[in-house]
């Protein structure tokens, strides 16, 4: 499948948003728990790397991923609370 900017934007706009894992041709993965952590251009995704303390906010770093190297957008399983086993 070829990922276009429109396809990626549509996936990031899903309501409610489901966290996604971006998979590349090299096998590198990027977990996206907030849609605001990804900026979509015509040729690249700028993926904000999350803070170590809170994975839902940017940590000040980003990486550029060429759309041509994106092979999959996987739904991430929701985090399970260890105290009661329920999903948040």
C-alpha positions as a LaTeX table, in Angstrom:
\begin{tabular}{lrrr}
\hline
Residue & $x$ (\AA) & $y$ (\AA) & $z$ (\AA) \\
\hline
Unk1 & 0.00 & 0.00 & 0.00 \\
Unk2 & 1.21 & 3.48 & $-0.82$ \\
Unk3 & 0.57 & 6.01 & 1.93 \\
Unk4 & $-0.43$ & 9.44 & 0.69 \\
Unk5 & $-0.53$ & 12.58 & 2.84 \\
Unk6 & $-4.34$ & 12.49 & 2.64 \\
Unk7 & $-4.51$ & 8.89 & 3.88 \\
Unk8 & $-2.23$ & 9.60 & 6.84 \\
Unk9 & $-4.12$ & 12.79 & 7.73 \\
Unk10 & $-7.43$ & 10.93 & 7.60 \\
Unk11 & $-6.06$ & 8.24 & 9.95 \\
Unk12 & $-4.81$ & 10.88 & 12.38 \\
Unk13 & $-8.22$ & 12.64 & 12.32 \\
Unk14 & $-10.19$ & 9.51 & 13.26 \\
Unk15 & $-12.59$ & 10.16 & 16.13 \\
Unk16 & $-12.03$ & 8.89 & 18.64 \\
Unk17 & $-8.33$ & 8.77 & 17.89 \\
Unk18 & $-6.75$ & 5.35 & 18.24 \\
Unk19 & $-3.00$ & 5.41 & 18.96 \\
Unk20 & $-1.02$ & 4.25 & 15.94 \\
Unk21 & 2.38 & 2.75 & 15.23 \\
Unk22 & 4.14 & 3.93 & 12.07 \\
Unk23 & 6.20 & 1.13 & 10.51 \\
Unk24 & 8.94 & 1.83 & 7.94 \\
Unk25 & 10.69 & $-0.23$ & 5.27 \\
Unk26 & 13.70 & $-0.63$ & 7.59 \\
Unk27 & 11.51 & $-2.04$ & 10.37 \\
Unk28 & 11.82 & 1.11 & 12.48 \\
Unk29 & 8.63 & 1.93 & 14.36 \\
Unk30 & 7.24 & 5.12 & 15.87 \\
Unk31 & 4.44 & 4.97 & 18.42 \\
Unk32 & 2.03 & 7.88 & 18.18 \\
Unk33 & $-0.29$ & 8.26 & 21.16 \\
Unk34 & $-1.47$ & 11.78 & 20.25 \\
Unk35 & $-2.26$ & 12.89 & 16.68 \\
Unk36 & $-0.68$ & 16.29 & 17.36 \\
Unk37 & 2.73 & 14.56 & 17.48 \\
Unk38 & 2.70 & 14.05 & 13.69 \\
Unk39 & 3.01 & 16.77 & 11.06 \\
Unk40 & 2.20 & 15.64 & 7.54 \\
Unk41 & 3.83 & 17.21 & 4.46 \\
Unk42 & 3.65 & 16.18 & 0.80 \\
Unk43 & 6.71 & 13.93 & 1.10 \\
Unk44 & 7.47 & 13.46 & 4.80 \\
Unk45 & 6.02 & 12.85 & 8.22 \\
Unk46 & 7.60 & 14.81 & 11.02 \\
Unk47 & 7.10 & 12.60 & 14.04 \\
Unk48 & 7.45 & 14.29 & 17.40 \\
Unk49 & 9.20 & 12.01 & 19.86 \\
Unk50 & 7.32 & 11.85 & 23.15 \\
Unk51 & 8.62 & 12.98 & 26.49 \\
Unk52 & 10.09 & 10.20 & 28.64 \\
Unk53 & 7.89 & 11.37 & 31.51 \\
Unk54 & 4.65 & 11.60 & 29.54 \\
Unk55 & 4.22 & 9.80 & 26.19 \\
Unk56 & 1.32 & 12.04 & 25.20 \\
Unk57 & 3.37 & 15.25 & 24.94 \\
Unk58 & 6.35 & 16.17 & 22.73 \\
Unk59 & 9.77 & 15.80 & 24.31 \\
Unk60 & 11.42 & 18.45 & 22.13 \\
Unk61 & 12.77 & 16.09 & 19.47 \\
Unk62 & 11.33 & 15.01 & 16.13 \\
Unk63 & 12.34 & 12.72 & 13.32 \\
Unk64 & 11.56 & 12.95 & 9.62 \\
Unk65 & 10.14 & 9.88 & 7.91 \\
Unk66 & 9.73 & 9.80 & 4.13 \\
Unk67 & 6.20 & 8.78 & 3.16 \\
Unk68 & 7.75 & 6.45 & 0.56 \\
Unk69 & 9.22 & 4.42 & 3.45 \\
Unk70 & 6.00 & 4.04 & 5.45 \\
Unk71 & 4.78 & 0.46 & 5.05 \\
Unk72 & 2.08 & 0.22 & 7.70 \\
Unk73 & $-0.04$ & 2.19 & 10.15 \\
Unk74 & $-0.86$ & $-0.26$ & 12.96 \\
Unk75 & $-3.40$ & 0.39 & 15.67 \\
Unk76 & $-1.67$ & 0.34 & 19.05 \\
Unk77 & $-3.35$ & $-1.61$ & 21.80 \\
Unk78 & $-4.78$ & 0.63 & 24.46 \\
Unk79 & $-2.73$ & 0.83 & 27.62 \\
Unk80 & $-3.98$ & $-1.50$ & 30.34 \\
Unk81 & $-4.05$ & $-0.24$ & 33.91 \\
Unk82 & $-2.13$ & $-2.71$ & 36.10 \\
Unk83 & $-4.28$ & $-1.92$ & 39.16 \\
Unk84 & $-7.59$ & $-3.20$ & 37.81 \\
Unk85 & $-6.89$ & $-4.51$ & 34.31 \\
Unk86 & $-9.25$ & $-2.05$ & 32.67 \\
Unk87 & $-8.42$ & 0.17 & 29.74 \\
Unk88 & $-8.34$ & 3.93 & 30.29 \\
\hline
\end{tabular}
